């Protein structure tokens, strides 16, 4: 999003001020009057909810990207392309984003259930309040590995550091991510232009380079 905001400013002269966090927390903030104009959710359910409750402008919602989930470790040898580490169980902590707040956390739980690892690994789970916090837990070594967003650890199709398993998409519900114009941004031309820019080939190319579909 930082990269997209930079290109948006170059092309339009408008500046996008970004706040990053968990989808569930943003929902609570928006419904309590937080001053946001555009909402880029990590799911496709929360924007619908905001629309129904009158906090978002009907007809402005669209899927801007589909995310991919990755099991990642800062250790370059810990995770292989079959996630054998989850079977070996030779680690102390597995980080996931809080499932009730973050769609990527909910997807991680689905993976553990579908692969029949949840009961065994439940005692080792540690949760971050957002996918950003979850990434930080793994990057700093507070957890040996964790389920994070592919966009956090890949760039231009390459793993930036550590080791990773790109989770097969059939192991969890699609991580469709929707954008919507919030009621506060209805009269803000910059907000409307940002949503338009997100649909452009330029913005899509940036998202693809970070592993979004």
Buried (B, 14 or more C-beta within 10 A) or exposed (E): BEEBBEBBEEEBEBEBEEEEBBBBBBBEBBEEEBEBBBBBBBBBEBBBBBBEEEBBBEEBBEEBBBBBBBBBBBBEEBBEEEBEBBEEEEBEBBBBBBBEBBBBBBBBBBBBEEBEBBEEBEEBBBBBBBBBBBBBBBBEEEBBBBBBBBBBBBEEEEBEEBBBBBBEBEBBEBBBBBBBBBBBBEEBEBBBBBBEBBEBEEBBEBBEBBBBB
